[in-house]
Amino acid sequence: MQQLSLMDDEEKPPGSPSGSVVEEQQRGMVRPRALSPRSESFLREFFPEATINDWNNWHWQLRNRIKDFSSLSRIIQLSAEEKAQLSSHSMPLSITPYYTSLLDRWNPDDPLRKTVVPVSEENNILPEEMVDPLGEHSNSPCDSLVHRYPDRVLFLVTDFCSTYCRYCTRSRLVGRRLDTFLWRERWERALSYIETHTEIRDVLISGGDPLTLSEEKLFWLLNRLRKIPHVEVIRIGTKAPVVLPQRITPVLTSMLKMFHPLWMSIHFTHPKELTPETIEACNQIADAGIPMLSQTVLLAGVNDNVEVLKRLFHGLLKIRVKPYHLYQCDPVPGTSHFRTPVEKGLEIVSSLQGFTSGFAVPNFVIDVPGGGGKIPLFPNRILGRDGNCLILNNFEEKQLRYPDITTPCKN
């Protein structure tokens, strides 16, 4: 197998430092850790020039992302659909070496491979699909900020991700690297808005992936937000523990824990992602006192199966991540092959309720197009009413009666 050459530093991701790997390890940025057998085998075959310290360095992972047809074809055997789309895809291709190591090299139906490798179905654009399906632009009072709900805002601090999901809601924005050097100006405008709107108590930092930013930028931003008296809760939305677990270092978690209450929402897709590296990353986050919630998008042919999702949700609980939202896939252009009928999500939630722990069951949510916001959907457990009693359907499909008021039910 032809080896991949190491990239130089001609393209610096948002968090790139100037120091060497040794200097970063001395600073605590590279956490010494053993490689899983899978990672070590992949490293030796495709990056023989690299060391274990390189592999465990998140900056090295970013510099050596798989970003083109040539690099990807040396690692996996591409299908006809993948070959056709790789030469014409509109959204950037980017996969960390670590996450690439998780892909099945021979099977195009591998669930993780489907989520990050372009296929020709992306050219099928339906009339119902929208470039900005959630209406974020219309709810944006200034660059980088979305204020859709009364007491909280979405703060888009970067358009860069280490790995791009093919069903991304913000495919119109991510990977464009627009106005890279204007981040301070954009952030200042957003922070001024938050400061002057005292109803805002909750700030969700997202992007792109905010954990691709340097510790210095993250510290600056979190420190500024913590100085705003009415901001009670800060959340970080990220996929880094899943696609770039090397990013979770003692330096990062020590810094983040300075800004409690701080929460983290992590994008998980499939139980194959629960690797030793991701488990270690989540344990570090939890040990820093940061509660973690999972966000999962329901995807046809990837995770639209109750047993697959049950394994994922049970695995998440074991690493102290609460399954929070199961999303219906948004109608982004070229994603119809990922979307399931809404009934499928309701069926999965219904099959989980009662058959596993209640806190292992996420909310099934549709983010309504046009800026309508998130609407949770639930299996219909109310069958009707008999006088003062509700007729309910439980997880075993038994019809049961519940007195809805204080007067007795009729026999």
Buried (B, 14 or more C-beta within 10 A) or exposed (E): EEEBEEBEEEEEBBBBBEEEBEEBBEEEBBBEBEBBEBBBEBBEEBBEEBEBBBBBBBBBBBBBBBBEBEBBBEBBEBBEBBBBBBEEBEBBBBBBBBBBBBBBEEEBEBBBBBBBBBBBBBBEEEEEBBEBBBBBEEBBEBEBBBBBBEEBBBBBBBBBBBBBBBBBBBBBBBBEEEEEEEBEEBBEEBBEBBBEBEEBBBBBBBBBBBBBBBBEBBBBBBEBBBEBEEBEBBBBBBBBBBBBBBBBBEBBBEBBBEBBEBBBBBBBBBBBBBBBBBBBBBBBBBEBEBBBBBBBBBBBEBBBBBEBBBBBBBBBBEBBBBBBBBBBBBBBBBBBBBBBEEEBBBBBBBBBBEEBEEEBBBBBBBBBBEBEBBEEBEBEBEEEEEEBBBBBBEEEEEEEBEEEEEEEBEE
